[in-house]
Amino acid sequence: MQAQCNALSRGSRSDCRLGRNGGIDTLKSTVTRLGRESAKELLARIDSSAKRLSGREAREAVVEILNSGVPTYSWVGIYLLRGSTLQLDAWKGPAPTEHVSIPLGRGVCGFAAKAGRTEIVSDVSKDPRYLQCFLSTKSEIVVPIIHEGSVVGEIDIDSDQLDAFTTLDKEFLEAVAAKIARHCVPPSAA
Ligand code: SME
């Protein structure tokens, strides 16, 4: 059971216990959010990937590290801003999204890109801007990727947990966005 418990919690704490029928009950509400130590370690890995890789490979590595490294990050995607449209680029999660192209200003993604600032939605069911991708999503964070003062893309993360994102996630993901910004500029502007 402990092995399954560890697999579920992946470095964070998720309380597991043996249920009455011998099965495993996971108290999902106790899954802890991103911690400082974890954020530091993940940022170091992303820094190393951003230095070693470039372009699409770097972006793929980042979504993989974020999705596998933080249990509450259920689906992680990078959108690139091309003209006035956000185009889905690298992503990692259990299923693809239908929202592969989002006009600037539409949805939480379009809003964050237009405003050039991070948006945290702690309960997506209460935000009229929200464009649904997955039935399981409960909260979302969108972090613009800014290169030389212009938004060139964004990191979009859906969580199956309500209220999954804190100021630490915001600071951490803004640092991640800064590290990969040069890998997100359109080829003609690079
Ligand atoms: N929920 C986003 C759309 C993108 S999916 O989450 C992958 C939005 O409201 O803009």
Residues whose N, C-alpha, C, O or C-beta is under 5 A from the ligand:
A	BS01	SME	T97 H99 R106 G107 V108 C109 G110 R129 Y130 L131 Q132 C133 D158
